[in-house]
Amino acid sequence: MSFNSNADNRQVIIRPASKLNLYTLTLLTKRFFPYVDFSTDEIKRRLESTNVKYLVAEFNRGIIGFADFELKDNHCKLMGIAVLEEHRRKGVARKLAETIIAEAIKYGCISVFLLVSEENAPAISLYNSLGFTSKGKSDKVLDGKPIIIMEKLLVN
Ligand SMILES: CC(C)(COP(=O)(O)OP(=O)(O)OC[C@H]1O[C@@H](n2cnc3c(N)ncnc32)[C@H](O)[C@@H]1OP(=O)(O)O)[C@@H](O)C(=O)NCCC(=O)NCCS
């Protein structure tokens, strides 16, 4: 079952992932970020870590998206955001990203940064709309494609 409009996305709950979500998170990570190559054990370790946070987007008791981020030295690294295809363009990723920004502020971070493929127009558009700006290219590549570093400062 999918929802139809941004108004309906009020029914989408963003909450911290629990241990019960381990296998769903493993499947979603493999599907949307295969290059990360995290095993179930590695995701379990990350879920138990104090520096790493996973959020899930829940609709009608099902997980329709997730995001993970790492908090280190006053910085927040947004690792990934993904939403199931049938639930896209309804503001779910925006809700996830806004929650990460709010958490980063709560933890006293001075910025949120991330790496994104230069060719990932939907993600770049999402991050731009939330006030992230490009800080230049990473020296790494993703599937042979250049990667951009984007950052949102949380302090003036
Ligand atoms: C990128 C992604 C997370 C967006 O999820 P989503 O829930 O559809 O995004 P939202 O509905 O919250 O959209 C928020 C904004 O993002 C931008 N956006 C999202 N999808 C877009 C698309 N296909 N084309 C252009 N802009 C897009 C728009 O600015 C949009 O705002 P608008 O709807 O008011 O125009 C989703 O496409 C996805 O899961 N992609 C695969 C995984 C991935 O590449 N993740 C990002 C790398 S970290």
The ligand as an ORCA input file, in Angstrom:
! r2SCAN-3c Opt
* xyz 0 1
  C      17.157     10.771     -3.374
  C      15.951     10.133     -2.688
  C      16.365      9.711     -1.284
  C      14.817     11.164     -2.632
  O      13.731     10.581     -1.888
  P      12.237     11.188     -1.958
  O      11.507     10.725     -0.760
  O      11.658     10.885     -3.281
  O      12.517     12.750     -1.859
  P      11.444     13.871     -1.388
  O      10.093     13.517     -1.898
  O      11.594     14.120      0.065
  O      11.939     15.122     -2.213
  C      12.547     16.240     -1.592
  C      13.220     17.060     -2.679
  O      14.266     16.300     -3.302
  C      14.333     16.637     -4.701
  N      14.021     15.459     -5.502
  C      13.626     14.236     -5.048
  N      13.488     13.385     -6.078
  C      13.800     14.081     -7.205
  C      13.855     13.743     -8.587
  N      13.566     12.512     -9.024
  N      14.240     14.698     -9.446
  C      14.548     15.944     -9.033
  N      14.502     16.341     -7.731
  C      14.141     15.409     -6.829
  C      13.319     17.733     -4.914
  O      13.978     18.974     -4.636
  C      12.309     17.433     -3.827
  O      11.522     18.537     -3.459
  P      10.129     18.773     -4.251
  O       9.391     17.466     -4.247
  O       9.481     19.836     -3.430
  O      10.503     19.183     -5.637
  C      15.432      8.895     -3.503
  O      15.344      9.243     -4.859
  C      16.277      7.643     -3.349
  O      16.053      6.824     -2.449
  N      17.295      7.444     -4.226
  C      18.151      6.244     -4.161
  C      19.147      6.322     -3.019
  C      20.004      7.563     -3.147
  O      20.541      7.863     -4.206
  N      20.175      8.284     -2.016
  C      20.944      9.515     -1.963
  C      22.389      9.276     -1.867
  S      22.915      9.491     -0.216
*
